[in-house]
Amino acid sequence: MESLVRGGTRWRRFAVVMVPSVAATAAIGVALAQGALAASFSVSGQQFKVTAETLDGHGFEQYGALDVPSGKGPVPVAVSAFTDATITGLCQSVVIPTPIGDVTLKLKAGNGGKGHEVKAKNLYIDLDQLDADATFYGINIGVAAGSMDKGPGIDNKKTTDPGSFAQEADRAHLTNVRQTAWGTSAGTFKLSGLSLRLHMGSGKGVECY
């Protein structure tokens, strides 16, 4: 994935609707160094699905960017970022084609009640679809991406115009979250009650939704 910030792309024509949105995703099989942002990585050519019962976060920011999935051309994404996030009822699923048919890898965490939530710091999610009920506190809509100061700031591994449309909030609370995403990075991702299973097949009843 290309890793620089560009001011020359015509992002005002990009016209991604910045719907107040974010959901948490878990990185499978990747150890994240505590307190440090994940290193730049190539986005796979597969999207994954994520659901969460609740997400409560501080330092929210959102802006438009481009991802370049493996084997595909650039795709527009809404990057949603949090300085700190607490998630309950997290589910992530991805369908993997194999010679014996589709296999769904499903991960669950944060289902143990108070004190057993998923915790994340410096969380960045590259998403292209989000459904949720959301409440924002201290929100600014229409700020320049390079002027955001409520959250972790622009991920400099993304192709983003610092002058493009963005929004930010002191705090956001989301419930009944459903999303599709291309990638996620975080400084710290603590998964309480982690459960990972492989299931033959795909679709409703096998994936998270």
DODRENFI-945085 format. One record per atom (N, C-alpha, C): x, y, z; residue number from 1; residue in three letters. Coordinates in Angstrom, 2 decimals, m for minus. Each point is the difference from the previous one (the first is absolute). Example, Ala and Ser with C-alpha at 12.3 -4.5 7.8 and 13.67 -1.06 7.14 Angstrom:
<pts>
13.19:m5.69:7.80:1:ALA
m0.89:1.19:0.00:1:ALA
0.90:1.20:0.00:1:ALA
m0.35:1.05:m0.72:2:SER
0.82:1.19:0.06:2:SER
m0.77:1.09:0.73:2:SER
</pts>
This chain:
<pts>
0.84:m1.18:0.00:1:MET
m0.84:1.18:0.00:1:MET
0.87:1.23:0.00:1:MET
m0.33:0.98:m0.81:2:GLU
0.79:1.20:m0.10:2:GLU
m0.03:0.74:1.31:2:GLU
1.15:0.54:0.42:3:SER
0.12:0.51:1.35:3:SER
0.49:1.44:m0.01:3:SER
m0.83:0.92:m0.46:4:LEU
0.35:1.40:0.10:4:LEU
m1.25:0.84:m0.05:4:LEU
0.14:1.25:0.47:5:VAL
m1.11:0.94:m0.02:5:VAL
0.17:0.87:m1.22:5:VAL
m1.01:0.11:m0.84:6:ARG
0.08:0.77:m1.22:6:ARG
m0.95:1.19:0.07:6:ARG
0.51:1.17:m0.41:7:GLY
m0.84:1.17:m0.06:7:GLY
m0.53:0.25:m1.39:7:GLY
0.46:m0.75:m1.01:8:GLY
m0.37:0.30:m1.36:8:GLY
m1.22:m0.73:m0.50:8:GLY
m0.45:m1.05:0.71:9:THR
m1.19:m0.71:m0.44:9:THR
m1.23:0.87:0.22:9:THR
m1.01:m0.15:m0.86:10:ARG
m1.16:0.88:0.03:10:ARG
m1.05:m0.57:0.95:10:ARG
0.26:0.11:1.28:11:TRP
m0.85:m0.64:1.00:11:TRP
m1.35:0.67:0.14:11:TRP
m0.12:1.26:m0.38:12:ARG
m1.30:0.65:0.11:12:ARG
m0.99:m0.59:m1.00:12:ARG
0.52:m0.68:m1.03:13:ARG
m0.86:m0.72:m0.93:13:ARG
m0.24:m1.43:0.44:13:ARG
0.75:m0.42:0.99:14:PHE
m0.13:m1.35:0.55:14:PHE
m1.43:m0.19:0.52:14:PHE
m0.52:0.99:0.73:15:ALA
m1.40:0.06:0.42:15:ALA
m0.45:m1.21:0.80:15:ALA
0.86:m0.52:0.86:16:VAL
m0.45:m1.03:0.94:16:VAL
m0.87:0.66:1.05:16:VAL
m1.20:m0.51:0.22:17:VAL
m0.88:0.54:1.03:17:VAL
0.52:m0.44:1.35:17:VAL
0.36:0.98:0.83:18:MET
0.59:m0.32:1.29:18:MET
m1.10:m0.27:1.02:18:MET
m0.59:m1.16:m0.06:19:VAL
m0.99:m0.39:0.98:19:VAL
0.70:m0.25:1.33:19:VAL
m0.50:0.55:1.11:20:PRO
0.63:m0.29:1.29:20:PRO
0.05:m1.50:0.23:20:PRO
1.22:m0.54:0.00:21:SER
0.07:m1.45:0.03:21:SER
1.33:m0.50:0.51:21:SER
m0.01:m1.13:0.65:22:VAL
1.20:m0.75:0.31:22:VAL
m0.41:m1.33:0.58:22:VAL
0.81:m1.02:m0.22:23:ALA
m0.18:m1.26:0.69:23:ALA
1.36:m0.60:0.20:23:ALA
0.14:m0.89:0.98:24:ALA
1.31:m0.55:0.31:24:ALA
0.19:m1.31:m0.74:24:ALA
1.24:m0.27:m0.45:25:THR
0.32:m1.28:m0.62:25:THR
1.23:m0.59:0.67:25:THR
0.09:m1.32:0.01:26:ALA
1.11:m0.68:0.65:26:ALA
0.97:m0.52:m1.04:26:ALA
1.28:0.15:0.23:27:ALA
1.02:m0.49:m0.93:27:ALA
0.35:m1.43:0.39:27:ALA
m0.28:m0.95:m0.89:28:ILE
0.19:m1.42:0.29:28:ILE
1.45:m0.40:m0.25:28:ILE
0.59:m0.61:1.00:29:GLY
1.33:m0.56:m0.16:29:GLY
1.10:1.03:m0.08:29:GLY
m0.25:1.27:0.34:30:VAL
1.02:1.04:m0.08:30:VAL
0.24:0.56:1.40:30:VAL
1.22:m0.04:0.47:31:ALA
0.32:0.57:1.31:31:ALA
0.25:1.49:m0.18:31:ALA
m0.74:0.84:0.74:32:LEU
0.15:1.44:m0.10:32:LEU
0.83:0.51:1.18:32:LEU
1.01:0.77:m0.29:33:ALA
0.86:0.53:1.06:33:ALA
m0.77:1.03:0.82:33:ALA
0.02:m0.14:1.31:34:GLN
m0.78:0.85:0.87:34:GLN
0.46:1.45:m0.10:34:GLN
m0.99:0.88:m0.25:35:GLY
0.26:1.43:m0.02:35:GLY
0.57:0.53:m1.29:35:GLY
0.35:m0.83:m0.95:36:ALA
0.59:0.46:m1.26:36:ALA
m0.92:m0.35:m1.14:36:ALA
m0.17:0.92:m0.96:37:LEU
m0.85:m0.28:m1.14:37:LEU
0.58:m1.15:m0.82:37:LEU
m0.89:m0.81:m0.57:38:ALA
0.46:m1.12:m0.81:38:ALA
0.76:0.50:m1.22:38:ALA
0.98:m0.78:m0.43:39:ALA
0.77:0.36:m1.19:39:ALA
m0.88:m0.08:m1.23:39:ALA
0.41:0.71:m1.06:40:SER
m0.74:m0.03:m1.25:40:SER
m0.11:m1.42:m0.52:40:SER
m1.20:m0.36:m0.54:41:PHE
m0.17:m1.34:m0.52:41:PHE
m0.83:0.07:m1.27:41:PHE
0.13:m1.02:m0.84:42:SER
m0.78:m0.08:m1.22:42:SER
m1.38:m0.55:0.32:42:SER
m1.03:0.68:m0.49:43:VAL
m1.37:m0.44:0.24:43:VAL
m0.31:m1.17:m0.92:43:VAL
m0.61:m1.05:0.54:44:SER
m0.36:m1.15:m0.82:44:SER
m1.14:0.38:m0.93:44:SER
m0.29:m0.87:m0.95:45:GLY
m1.08:0.26:m0.94:45:GLY
m1.36:m0.42:0.52:45:GLY
m0.11:m0.30:1.30:46:GLN
m1.26:m0.45:0.58:46:GLN
m0.48:0.96:1.07:46:GLN
m1.28:0.30:m0.03:47:GLN
m0.62:0.75:1.09:47:GLN
m0.41:m0.96:1.11:47:GLN
m0.23:0.55:1.18:48:PHE
m0.50:m0.82:1.10:48:PHE
m1.15:0.72:0.67:48:PHE
m0.84:m0.78:0.67:49:LYS
m1.18:0.52:0.68:49:LYS
0.25:0.10:1.49:49:LYS
m0.58:1.04:0.61:50:VAL
0.16:0.21:1.44:50:VAL
m1.33:0.44:0.59:50:VAL
m0.34:m0.56:1.15:51:THR
m1.12:0.50:0.78:51:THR
0.46:0.27:1.42:51:THR
m0.72:0.87:0.69:52:ALA
0.27:0.28:1.41:52:ALA
m1.30:0.43:0.66:52:ALA
m0.19:m0.44:1.24:53:GLU
m1.18:0.45:0.74:53:GLU
0.13:1.48:0.34:53:GLU
1.14:0.39:0.55:54:THR
0.24:1.41:0.32:54:THR
1.45:0.35:m0.27:54:THR
0.22:1.26:m0.33:55:LEU
1.35:0.55:m0.08:55:LEU
m0.05:1.39:0.62:55:LEU
0.84:0.21:0.99:56:ASP
0.10:1.31:0.65:56:ASP
1.44:0.46:m0.13:56:ASP
0.19:1.14:m0.64:57:GLY
1.36:0.45:m0.28:57:GLY
0.21:1.47:0.25:57:GLY
1.24:0.35:0.26:58:HIS
0.42:1.39:0.20:58:HIS
1.02:0.37:m1.07:58:HIS
m0.03:1.26:m0.42:59:GLY
0.92:0.47:m1.03:59:GLY
m0.33:m0.56:m1.36:59:GLY
m1.22:0.26:m0.50:60:PHE
m0.46:m0.54:m1.28:60:PHE
0.34:0.94:m1.14:60:PHE
0.49:m0.55:m1.11:61:GLU
0.26:0.74:m1.23:61:GLU
m0.36:m0.87:m1.20:61:GLU
m0.45:0.67:m1.09:62:GLN
m0.34:m0.75:m1.21:62:GLN
0.27:0.85:m1.23:62:GLN
0.58:m0.63:m1.03:63:TYR
0.38:0.70:m1.22:63:TYR
0.08:m0.99:m1.16:63:TYR
0.04:0.51:m1.23:64:GLY
0.07:m0.85:m1.17:64:GLY
1.43:m0.36:m0.36:64:GLY
0.18:m1.19:m0.56:65:ALA
1.34:m0.45:m0.42:65:ALA
m0.16:m1.06:m1.07:65:ALA
1.13:m0.49:m0.50:66:LEU
0.02:m1.09:m0.96:66:LEU
0.78:m1.18:0.56:66:LEU
m0.55:m1.21:m0.19:67:ASP
0.74:m1.24:0.23:67:ASP
0.27:m0.64:m1.36:67:ASP
1.04:m0.79:m0.07:68:VAL
0.31:m0.73:m1.23:68:VAL
0.07:m1.49:0.34:68:VAL
m1.14:m0.70:m0.03:69:PRO
0.00:m1.42:0.32:69:PRO
0.84:m0.80:m0.99:69:PRO
0.57:m1.09:0.48:70:SER
0.83:m0.86:m0.84:70:SER
m0.81:m0.52:m1.19:70:SER
0.55:0.19:m1.21:71:GLY
m0.65:m0.48:m1.21:71:GLY
m1.13:0.86:m0.49:71:GLY
m0.22:1.16:0.63:72:LYS
m1.09:0.89:m0.39:72:LYS
0.54:1.42:m0.16:72:LYS
m0.80:0.85:m0.63:73:GLY
0.34:1.41:m0.07:73:GLY
m0.35:0.71:1.28:73:GLY
0.32:1.30:0.11:74:PRO
m0.32:0.76:1.21:74:PRO
m1.50:0.02:0.28:74:PRO
m0.34:m0.06:1.28:75:VAL
m1.40:0.07:0.42:75:VAL
m0.13:1.11:1.04:75:VAL
m1.09:0.80:m0.07:76:PRO
m0.21:1.04:1.00:76:PRO
m0.48:m0.59:1.32:76:PRO
0.49:0.53:1.11:77:VAL
m0.42:m0.45:1.32:77:VAL
m0.22:1.22:0.90:77:VAL
m0.81:m0.19:1.01:78:ALA
m0.12:0.98:1.08:78:ALA
0.84:m0.53:1.15:78:ALA
1.07:0.72:0.34:79:VAL
0.86:m0.40:1.12:79:VAL
m0.62:0.53:1.28:79:VAL
m0.37:m0.88:0.90:80:SER
m0.52:0.37:1.30:80:SER
1.05:m0.30:1.06:80:SER
0.29:0.98:0.83:81:ALA
1.10:m0.14:0.96:81:ALA
m0.46:0.38:1.40:81:ALA
0.56:m0.68:1.01:82:PHE
m0.25:0.29:1.40:82:PHE
1.32:0.01:0.76:82:PHE
0.12:0.88:0.95:83:THR
1.13:m0.05:0.91:83:THR
m0.17:m1.17:0.97:83:THR
m1.21:m0.17:0.54:84:ASP
m0.32:m1.12:0.89:84:ASP
m1.39:m0.51:m0.35:84:ASP
m0.20:m1.31:0.01:85:ALA
m1.30:m0.59:m0.29:85:ALA
m0.25:m1.20:0.90:85:ALA
m1.25:m0.14:0.44:86:THR
m0.44:m1.14:0.80:86:THR
m1.16:m0.65:m0.74:86:THR
0.09:m1.30:m0.26:87:ILE
m0.99:m0.70:m0.82:87:ILE
m0.54:m1.20:0.75:87:ILE
m1.32:m0.24:m0.13:88:THR
m0.61:m1.22:0.52:88:THR
m0.63:m0.77:m1.15:88:THR
m0.04:m1.32:0.14:89:GLY
m0.65:m0.85:m0.98:89:GLY
0.61:0.09:m1.39:89:GLY
1.32:m0.07:m0.08:90:LEU
0.70:0.11:m1.28:90:LEU
m0.03:m1.32:m0.76:90:LEU
m0.28:0.08:m1.31:91:CYS
0.08:m1.15:m0.90:91:CYS
0.64:0.45:m1.30:91:CYS
0.96:m0.77:m0.49:92:GLN
0.62:0.25:m1.30:92:GLN
0.01:m1.29:m0.80:92:GLN
m0.35:0.09:m1.28:93:SER
0.03:m1.19:m0.84:93:SER
0.55:0.34:m1.38:93:SER
0.72:m0.95:m0.58:94:VAL
0.51:0.13:m1.36:94:VAL
m0.13:m1.35:m0.68:94:VAL
m0.45:0.02:m1.26:95:VAL
m0.19:m1.22:m0.77:95:VAL
1.26:m0.26:m0.83:95:VAL
0.55:m1.21:0.12:96:ILE
1.23:m0.36:m0.70:96:ILE
m0.32:m1.10:m1.01:96:ILE
0.10:0.28:m1.31:97:PRO
m0.22:m1.05:m1.00:97:PRO
1.12:m1.04:0.07:97:PRO
m0.34:m1.27:m0.04:98:THR
0.98:m1.09:0.03:98:THR
m0.40:m1.05:m1.04:98:THR
0.91:m0.94:m0.32:99:PRO
m0.35:m1.07:m0.96:99:PRO
m1.16:m0.88:0.46:99:PRO
m0.32:0.00:1.30:100:ILE
m1.11:m0.81:0.50:100:ILE
m1.24:0.84:0.29:100:ILE
0.00:1.23:m0.47:101:GLY
m1.15:0.88:0.21:101:GLY
0.33:1.17:0.92:101:GLY
m0.98:0.88:0.20:102:ASP
0.20:1.16:0.86:102:ASP
0.18:m0.43:1.46:102:ASP
0.95:0.65:0.65:103:VAL
0.21:m0.18:1.44:103:VAL
m0.11:1.38:0.64:103:VAL
m0.82:0.11:1.04:104:THR
m0.17:1.26:0.71:104:THR
0.80:m0.02:1.29:104:THR
0.86:0.99:0.14:105:LEU
0.76:0.19:1.23:105:LEU
m0.74:1.02:0.83:105:LEU
m0.46:m0.39:1.19:106:LYS
m0.81:0.88:0.85:106:LYS
0.69:0.19:1.35:106:LYS
0.09:1.24:0.41:107:LEU
0.61:0.37:1.27:107:LEU
m1.03:0.73:0.85:107:LEU
m0.06:m0.35:1.29:108:LYS
m0.88:0.69:0.94:108:LYS
0.79:0.39:1.24:108:LYS
m0.40:1.11:0.63:109:ALA
0.66:0.45:1.23:109:ALA
m0.90:1.04:0.68:109:ALA
0.32:0.29:1.27:110:GLY
m0.72:1.04:0.73:110:GLY
m1.41:m0.36:0.38:110:GLY
m0.24:m1.27:0.30:111:ASN
m1.35:m0.46:0.34:111:ASN
m0.16:m0.35:1.48:111:ASN
0.98:0.36:0.81:112:GLY
m0.01:m0.42:1.40:112:GLY
m0.57:1.00:0.99:112:GLY
m0.63:1.07:m0.47:113:GLY
m0.58:0.98:0.92:113:GLY
1.01:1.03:0.45:113:GLY
m0.38:0.77:1.02:114:LYS
0.82:1.09:0.52:114:LYS
1.39:m0.49:0.39:114:LYS
1.02:0.72:m0.48:115:GLY
1.37:m0.36:0.30:115:GLY
0.61:m0.98:m0.99:115:GLY
m0.80:m0.47:m0.96:116:HIS
0.50:m0.96:m0.99:116:HIS
m0.24:0.50:m1.42:116:HIS
0.00:1.31:m0.20:117:GLU
m0.21:0.58:m1.32:117:GLU
1.28:m0.07:m0.84:117:GLU
m0.16:0.22:m1.29:118:VAL
1.15:0.19:m0.89:118:VAL
0.48:1.44:0.17:118:VAL
1.32:0.18:0.11:119:LYS
0.59:1.33:0.18:119:LYS
0.98:0.26:m1.13:119:LYS
m0.05:1.21:m0.56:120:ALA
0.91:0.35:m1.09:120:ALA
0.51:1.42:0.18:120:ALA
1.24:0.23:m0.41:121:LYS
0.61:1.33:0.01:121:LYS
0.54:0.31:m1.39:121:LYS
m0.14:1.27:m0.41:122:ASN
0.47:0.44:m1.32:122:ASN
m0.51:m0.95:m1.09:122:ASN
m1.32:m0.08:m0.08:123:LEU
m0.67:m0.93:m0.88:123:LEU
m0.40:0.68:m1.31:123:LEU
0.38:m0.60:m1.13:124:TYR
m0.35:0.49:m1.33:124:TYR
m0.74:m1.10:m0.76:124:TYR
m1.18:0.31:m0.56:125:ILE
m0.78:m0.97:m0.75:125:ILE
m0.30:0.57:m1.38:125:ILE
0.33:m0.76:m1.05:126:ASP
m0.28:0.39:m1.38:126:ASP
m1.28:m0.69:m0.43:126:ASP
m1.12:0.72:0.00:127:LEU
m1.28:m0.61:m0.27:127:LEU
m0.69:0.62:m1.20:127:LEU
m0.94:m0.76:m0.58:128:ASP
m0.80:0.56:m1.09:128:ASP
m1.49:m0.20:0.21:128:ASP
m0.38:m0.58:1.15:129:GLN
m1.41:m0.14:0.33:129:GLN
m0.15:m0.09:1.50:129:GLN
m0.97:0.76:0.55:130:LEU
m0.21:0.00:1.44:130:LEU
m1.47:0.27:0.28:130:LEU
m0.58:m0.83:0.87:131:ASP
m1.35:0.22:0.52:131:ASP
0.08:m0.05:1.51:131:ASP
m0.58:1.00:0.67:132:ALA
0.05:0.04:1.46:132:ALA
m0.92:1.10:0.51:132:ALA
m0.29:m0.02:1.29:133:ASP
m0.62:1.13:0.69:133:ASP
1.12:0.73:0.72:133:ASP
0.12:1.32:m0.22:134:ALA
1.17:0.72:0.48:134:ALA
m0.37:1.29:0.71:134:ALA
0.73:0.29:1.07:135:THR
m0.09:1.28:0.70:135:THR
1.40:0.58:0.09:135:THR
0.15:1.27:m0.43:136:PHE
1.30:0.67:0.00:136:PHE
m0.02:1.17:0.96:136:PHE
1.12:0.23:0.68:137:TYR
0.13:1.08:0.97:137:TYR
1.14:0.93:m0.44:137:TYR
m0.30:1.28:m0.10:138:GLY
1.01:0.97:m0.41:138:GLY
0.47:m0.23:m1.42:138:GLY
m0.95:m0.14:m0.93:139:ILE
0.35:m0.36:m1.38:139:ILE
0.21:1.24:m0.86:139:ILE
1.00:m0.07:m0.86:140:ASN
0.26:1.02:m1.02:140:ASN
m0.06:m0.70:m1.35:140:ASN
m0.89:0.46:m0.89:141:ILE
m0.18:m0.59:m1.32:141:ILE
0.46:1.00:m1.05:141:ILE
0.85:m0.44:m0.92:142:GLY
0.48:0.86:m1.07:142:GLY
1.34:0.63:0.26:142:GLY
0.75:m0.50:0.96:143:VAL
1.35:0.53:0.26:143:VAL
0.96:m0.55:m1.05:143:VAL
1.12:0.67:m0.21:144:ALA
1.04:m0.52:m0.88:144:ALA
0.69:m1.18:0.68:144:ALA
0.24:m1.06:m0.75:145:ALA
0.59:m1.21:0.58:145:ALA
1.30:0.30:0.74:145:ALA
0.82:0.90:m0.56:146:GLY
1.27:0.32:0.63:146:GLY
m0.11:0.86:1.23:146:GLY
m1.21:0.51:0.28:147:SER
m0.21:0.86:1.17:147:SER
m0.65:m0.72:1.17:147:SER
m0.31:m1.27:m0.15:148:MET
m0.63:m0.75:1.09:148:MET
0.94:m0.07:1.20:148:MET
m0.56:0.16:1.20:149:ASP
0.85:m0.06:1.20:149:ASP
m0.67:m0.72:1.17:149:ASP
m1.11:m0.67:m0.26:150:LYS
m0.70:m0.70:1.08:150:LYS
0.41:m1.46:0.14:150:LYS
0.61:m0.57:m1.06:151:GLY
0.33:m1.42:0.01:151:GLY
1.45:m0.26:m0.35:151:GLY
0.29:m1.18:m0.53:152:PRO
1.40:m0.39:m0.27:152:PRO
0.60:0.63:m1.25:152:PRO
m0.78:0.73:m0.81:153:GLY
0.55:0.66:m1.18:153:GLY
m0.01:m0.87:m1.23:153:GLY
0.40:0.59:m1.14:154:ILE
0.02:m0.73:m1.26:154:ILE
1.03:m1.12:0.06:154:ILE
m0.41:m1.17:m0.47:155:ASP
0.92:m1.13:m0.15:155:ASP
0.87:0.29:m1.22:155:ASP
1.29:0.26:0.21:156:ASN
0.86:0.41:m1.11:156:ASN
0.34:m1.14:m0.95:156:ASN
m0.57:m1.19:0.25:157:LYS
0.17:m1.11:m0.93:157:LYS
m1.09:0.03:m1.08:157:LYS
m0.94:0.96:0.08:158:LYS
m1.11:0.08:m0.94:158:LYS
0.22:1.13:m1.01:158:LYS
m0.64:m0.14:m1.17:159:THR
m0.02:1.06:m0.98:159:THR
m1.16:0.93:0.34:159:THR
0.30:1.14:0.59:160:THR
m1.01:0.92:0.51:160:THR
0.42:1.43:m0.23:160:THR
m0.94:0.87:m0.37:161:ASP
0.27:1.42:m0.14:161:ASP
m0.29:0.68:1.33:161:ASP
0.99:0.65:0.63:162:PRO
m0.23:0.66:1.28:162:PRO
m1.06:1.10:m0.06:162:PRO
m0.32:0.51:m1.19:163:GLY
m1.02:1.03:m0.11:163:GLY
m1.39:m0.51:m0.27:163:GLY
m0.17:m1.32:m0.07:164:SER
m1.30:m0.57:m0.35:164:SER
m0.95:m0.03:1.20:164:SER
m1.26:m0.28:m0.30:165:PHE
m1.08:m0.03:0.99:165:PHE
0.26:m1.05:1.08:165:PHE
m0.28:0.37:1.24:166:ALA
0.14:m0.95:1.11:166:ALA
m0.95:0.39:1.12:166:ALA
m0.10:m0.86:0.98:167:GLN
m0.79:0.31:1.20:167:GLN
0.69:m0.61:1.21:167:GLN
m0.32:0.56:1.17:168:GLU
0.63:m0.43:1.24:168:GLU
m0.95:0.21:1.16:168:GLU
0.22:m0.72:1.09:169:ALA
m0.83:0.13:1.19:169:ALA
0.81:m0.37:1.23:169:ALA
m0.39:0.59:1.14:170:ASP
0.66:m0.35:1.26:170:ASP
m0.29:m1.45:0.37:170:ASP
m1.26:m0.41:m0.25:171:ARG
m0.41:m1.36:0.38:171:ARG
m1.10:m0.47:m0.95:171:ARG
m0.05:m1.30:m0.23:172:ALA
m1.07:m0.59:m0.80:172:ALA
m0.45:m1.29:0.66:172:ALA
m1.32:m0.21:m0.01:173:HIS
m0.57:m1.24:0.55:173:HIS
m0.87:m0.62:m1.08:173:HIS
0.32:m1.24:m0.39:174:LEU
m0.73:m0.70:m1.05:174:LEU
m0.55:m1.31:0.53:174:LEU
m1.19:m0.37:m0.49:175:THR
m0.61:m1.28:0.35:175:THR
m0.48:m0.69:m1.27:175:THR
m0.16:m1.32:0.08:176:ASN
m0.49:m0.81:m1.12:176:ASN
0.81:0.27:m1.27:176:ASN
1.30:m0.16:0.10:177:VAL
0.92:0.33:m1.09:177:VAL
0.13:m1.16:m0.99:177:VAL
m0.08:0.34:m1.30:178:ARG
0.32:m0.92:m1.08:178:ARG
0.86:0.75:m1.01:178:ARG
1.07:m0.64:m0.45:179:GLN
0.85:0.68:m0.97:179:GLN
0.73:m1.01:m0.88:179:GLN
0.46:0.49:m1.16:180:THR
0.97:m0.71:m0.81:180:THR
1.24:0.86:m0.09:180:THR
1.16:m0.61:0.04:181:ALA
1.26:0.75:0.05:181:ALA
1.06:m0.70:m0.84:181:ALA
1.01:0.78:m0.38:182:TRP
1.15:m0.52:m0.74:182:TRP
1.21:m0.24:0.91:182:TRP
0.12:0.77:1.07:183:GLY
1.16:m0.16:0.87:183:GLY
m0.15:0.75:1.30:183:GLY
0.83:m0.37:0.97:184:THR
0.02:0.62:1.32:184:THR
1.43:0.00:0.53:184:THR
0.35:1.07:0.70:185:SER
1.26:0.00:0.74:185:SER
m0.26:0.63:1.36:185:SER
0.84:m0.35:0.97:186:ALA
m0.17:0.53:1.35:186:ALA
1.33:m0.04:0.73:186:ALA
0.12:0.86:1.01:187:GLY
1.17:m0.05:0.85:187:GLY
m0.09:m1.16:0.97:187:GLY
m1.15:m0.12:0.66:188:THR
m0.26:m1.10:0.92:188:THR
m1.40:m0.52:m0.26:188:THR
m0.16:m1.32:m0.05:189:PHE
m1.31:m0.62:m0.17:189:PHE
m0.11:m1.14:1.00:189:PHE
m0.77:0.21:1.07:190:LYS
m0.16:m1.01:1.04:190:LYS
m1.33:m0.71:m0.21:190:LYS
0.05:m1.32:m0.27:191:LEU
m1.18:m0.78:m0.31:191:LEU
m0.32:m0.93:1.17:191:LEU
m0.90:0.42:0.86:192:SER
m0.40:m0.82:1.14:192:SER
m0.97:m1.09:m0.47:192:SER
0.24:m1.23:0.46:193:GLY
m0.86:m1.12:m0.38:193:GLY
0.06:m0.34:m1.47:193:GLY
1.19:0.05:m0.58:194:LEU
0.17:m0.26:m1.42:194:LEU
m0.43:m1.42:m0.37:194:LEU
m0.81:m0.09:m1.06:195:SER
m0.41:m1.30:m0.55:195:SER
0.15:0.06:m1.51:195:SER
0.76:m0.93:m0.59:196:LEU
0.22:m0.04:m1.44:196:LEU
m0.34:m1.40:m0.50:196:LEU
m0.88:m0.04:m1.02:197:ARG
m0.45:m1.29:m0.52:197:ARG
m0.03:0.04:m1.53:197:ARG
0.20:m1.18:m0.61:198:LEU
m0.16:m0.18:m1.44:198:LEU
m1.31:m0.73:m0.25:198:LEU
m0.75:0.48:m1.01:199:HIS
m1.27:m0.61:m0.36:199:HIS
m0.04:m0.25:m1.50:199:HIS
m0.44:m1.16:m0.41:200:MET
m0.19:m0.28:m1.41:200:MET
m1.20:0.79:m0.51:200:MET
0.15:0.58:m1.19:201:GLY
m1.09:0.75:m0.59:201:GLY
0.08:1.48:0.28:201:GLY
m1.01:0.73:m0.46:202:SER
m0.05:1.45:0.19:202:SER
m1.47:0.42:m0.01:202:SER
m0.22:1.31:0.19:203:GLY
m1.36:0.52:m0.03:203:GLY
m0.61:0.16:1.38:203:GLY
m1.26:0.34:0.02:204:LYS
m0.74:0.25:1.24:204:LYS
0.03:m1.24:0.89:204:LYS
0.25:0.21:1.27:205:GLY
0.08:m1.10:0.95:205:GLY
1.40:m0.53:0.19:205:GLY
0.89:0.31:m0.97:206:VAL
1.39:m0.41:0.13:206:VAL
0.88:1.23:0.25:206:VAL
m0.19:1.05:m0.81:207:GLU
0.72:1.25:0.20:207:GLU
m0.66:0.80:1.12:207:GLU
0.60:1.15:0.36:208:CYS
m0.55:0.81:1.09:208:CYS
m1.38:0.54:m0.34:208:CYS
m0.25:0.25:m1.29:209:TYR
m1.35:0.39:m0.45:209:TYR
m0.14:m0.28:m1.49:209:TYR
</pts>
